[in-house]
Amino acid sequence: MGILSLLILIPLAGAALLHFIKNENVAKYFTLAVSLLTFVISLVAYFQFDNKALGFQLQEHYDWISSKSVSISYFLGVDGMSILLVLLTTFLVVIGLIGTWNSITKNVPGLMALLLLLEAGMIGVFCSLDLFLFYIFWELILIPMYFIIGIWGGERRIYAAVKFFIYTLAGSLVMLVAIIWLGVEASKISGVFTTDLIKLTTLSRSLPLDTQNYLFWAFALSFAIKVPLFPLHTWLPDAHVEAPTIGSVILAGVLLKMGTYGMIRFNLGLFPQASIENASILCVLAVIGIIYGALVAIAQTDVKKLIAYSSVTHMGFIVLGIFSMTREGLQGAVIQMVNHGLSTGMLFMMFGMMYDRKHTRAISEYGGVAKITPVYATFFAIAMLSSVGLPGLNGFIGEYLTIMGAFLSPVLHSWWYSIFSATGVILAAVYLLWMYQRFMLGPITNESNRSIKDLSMREIVSVVPLVIFMIWIGIKPMTFLKTSESGAYTLSNSLLGVAPEKTNDFQIVQPQVIIK
Amino acid sequence: MAELIPYIVLFPLIGFAVNGLFGWKYKTNPIAGVIATLAVTASFVVACIIFAGMLGADAEHRTLHYTVAEWLNVGKVNVGISYLVDQLSIIFILVITGVGALIHLYSMGYMKGDLGYARFFTYLNLFIVMMLQLVMADNYLLTFLGWEGVGLCSYLLIGFWYEEVKNSDAAKKAFIVNRIGDFGFLVAMGIMLVAFGTLNIAGVSAAALGTGSSAAITAITLMLFLGCTGKSAQIPLYIWLPDAMAGPTPVSALIHAATMVTSGIYLVARSNILFALSPATLSVISVVAIATALLAALIGIFQNDIKKVLAYSTVSQLGYMFLGLGVGAFSAGVFHVLTHAFFKACLFLGSGAVIHAMHHEQDMQKMGGLKKYLPITFWTFLLATLAIAGIPPFAGFFSKDEILWRAFSQGSFFLWLLGVLGALCTAFYMFRAVYLTFYGSERFDAHHHPPKEVGAAMYIPLIVLAILSVLGGLVGIPEALGGTEAIHHWLEPVVGEGEHMAIAHITIHGEGMEIALMIVSVAVAAIGILLATRYYKSKTTLAGNERKIGGFYKLAFNKFFIDEIYNTLIVRPIYSFSNGFLYKIVDVKIIDGIVNGAGALSAWFSSVARRIQTGIVQNYAVMIVVGIVVLIGYILVF
């Protein structure tokens, strides 16, 4: 068995074993052990991964449903972009678990089992190289998330859970149709119905452009709901507000990236021509999302809702980077996925810590808390600044590269994408700083807040690794960008190789001087 | 020599790390201040050694490079954490670390006993680190890191006493307004990448020289200048700086007078070739600069908060610096940065001493007669005031006069005239401040709380800065007065080419004309001082006297209602639009309404269709019969 299968099977087996554990504490420590083991194995996978090699590595291939005319297989493999997301997943599960250790008191073993199931599904999504297998993992995730929101959520949890489930399921079904259609088209050409991503990558290019377009949109719709891209985002605030902290952390931290990952892997990978043709539409929606999400975030009075809308903004940058199709844009998108996982994950987790103490999400209930909990205020400020996109922290690298990618993109024939998206930088400061001020600064407006306790050692242990990575990515992003480089560059080259030359507003001149 | 460069940054970085990690342990213990002050002093010493080395080298060998590490290398974005120290940056480095060290020392006295003592010095050292990134970077992206980094420190320090809403409001305002400028910087970098394929400062300049003037260069420079209007407080984004006075006074001296706010001047001077290639941008800069210089000077006349007077004066002086840049006199702008750092830091620290002695009173209406209580503060304040007023041979005279002279010879008569008018206001409001604070009757309770002169930690920096305010101008005495213009020759290799290109036309005037104009501006400054003396020197009260002026007083006193206008036209509409329209209508009603509507629609459809499933067998039989009939009918007809 390969290492990627191990990564999926260990949490899966852990989830199954949790069935026999009834003691809450045992369940928690067991889950922590399983997720730590998974994390360590993912690190091993990362170190086995060769940054310089091209194509998918650590491949595993077993025939599954296979006959003369059908070829569906259990096919795993990672490139630099997916291995980073796998690491993010295994890392955030551990962190989220430690950070929310005492938050849940109801049916702990059940939640733990769902969490591990979720982890298995997410890793599966990022590792599948067979569309059929991908689809199974993709749908697998819905179930644990549905229950996590629906059982452990807030007051309107049922509404939020059902909305989340049906909304994303509706998108997925369209994708299922597209996968089957693609297989059928493949069998027309090669005689075999296949869902093998690598085979389809070559086959799909010979499809008529119309077909490519339909298929492109079927995938794009499903992914856009997951991202979520404006105007398909309204399930997100509801889901976040109602989800328990651990649910929000995983939802924001990893689940949303499945959408953007899918766009890179399937939309760009399978349908280059359709991607180029439709890039501007998706980028317009992304830019609208960036500004719209930020403006709506300004209006929020509920911290979790505010962070949820900020996700719409941040994910917009990722989509913009992806469909700029440039090296800068794709690399920016990948690192922005990691960044958003870290910073928004941390914001949700830290707010969850406050929620455990105060049990209210209304900003107006707080104010001046920094005076009472200075350590909390410091860490929250770092997460907030990372989300603001302050240079020196991680968020900046992703936003900057995606904006530059859009500037340089030969498929987007205008600078307005970048210029409008850059206004998101201003607006991010507005809603986040204002939130921070109302939350943390000023006089203590609510006397009952004086008894709030500062972060415990356990909580500090859970946020410090996040801060370390925020600074690491901010100062030395190449550690991570080098990993995704070959994947992103290959994809960008193959896409822009078929793109028409850009009619530039200005002549591009290479500098003649070499500095030092 | 180049291998010393990283140490300039390293010492304050260590200070930041030590105080940041362990500061919570030693709270109000002066150790935090000692560490921070020593760190900046050490970095000043290193800077001096490098400077000495540069002085000893030929002009061509004064450019030093040092690369610490690769930072970002993706596609065309290829930048390192790499430093460039040359004639231009060393001036800024010396000011940042030198004046910075003095202000650190001063802060040890000023912040004594404050509960956030260690936190204060942590921020202050971080500021020094970031400011050094800004002026030492060899590429625009690293400059931008410093640019936003100092913005963060400014935010943290303005809102240092965050328990007061006013302070955290001011901090937030500063950050957001600066972000508007940063947006410009960001866009400028994007256009640079498209047009020149590099972010290296020298590379961009060289490539721009290759292409000559173009729309791209104008776009880049305008966007960069938008960044400058934020950081360096010019119209339309200057509004944050007066509010920033909410921070502790040493912060106002260091960040909001001597260093950070001059970043814009540094950026333009550093990119002088780009700006020189866009005459349109230079014209914009000149117009904005002179308008800012005048507007802020007018507002400064009637402010009663001593720090607000100095804040508007800073905005106004920054306008003068940009005026120099706008007419292509890049080195003159930098010269004024240097002298301004001395006298304005001295003024701010002096005002801090006054505020300290007055138990945190900032309103000059409640001061007066402090001369005898605070002799050191008074004399240093007076010297610095003479410097800013433009009285020879104090530092400000030489630098301001040079800007005015270049505005006249390279710009136009009107720029000069308005500049002189601003100088009149400057002399007037500064001496108004001196008289209200140090002369006249004591408008406070002197018996119970007699003001006390500050301690050595605070007056040593005052004295050093006062000396520099007197002598600092000597590095730039014009040739017309028999000087050597040392600072211009020093900067020539960096900004010379830009200066040549920027000057589209120069009206040749003799030295006689230059001296004549000097006499005019000195006379104007003297008039300003005399007017202030007449109206304020021996006045016992203020109330009523100024109000008699009427309309103009109201306008200037209320800062021309610019903040109110912005609030009404921009801030509130954006919030109402976001909350009332986008969120409550578009998001909740329309978008989510459609989503929930789709759900409701299918629920309704099901509830209708459900009625077919009655569970009564007879109904099903009827349906079967109807179905068969329809089917047969269909077959028969078609």
Interface residues (C-beta under 8 A of the other chain):
Chain A: K163 I166 Y167 P231 H233 T234 W235 Y292 L295 V296 I298 A299 Q300 T326 R327 E328 Q331 G332 G368 A370 K371 P374 L385 L390 P391 G392 F396 I397 Y400 L401 I403 M404 G405 F407 L408 W415 S418 I419 A422 T423 V425 I426 A429 V430 L433 W434 Q437 M440 L441 G442 P443 I444 I475 K476 P477 M478 L481 E485 N504 D505 F506 Q507 I508 V509 Q510 P511 Q512 V513 I515 K516
Chain B: W24 H65 T67 A69 E70 W71 L72 N73 V74 G75 K76 V77 I81 D138 L141 F144 L145 W147 E148 G149 L152 Y155 G159 Y162 E163 E164 V165 S168 D169 K172 F175 I176 R179 I180 D182 F183 L186 V187 M189 G190 I191 L193 V194 A195 F196 G197 T198 N200 A202 G203 V204 A206 A207 G210 T211 S214 A215 A216 I574 Y575 F577 S578 N579 L582 Y583 K584 D587 I591 D592 V595 G599
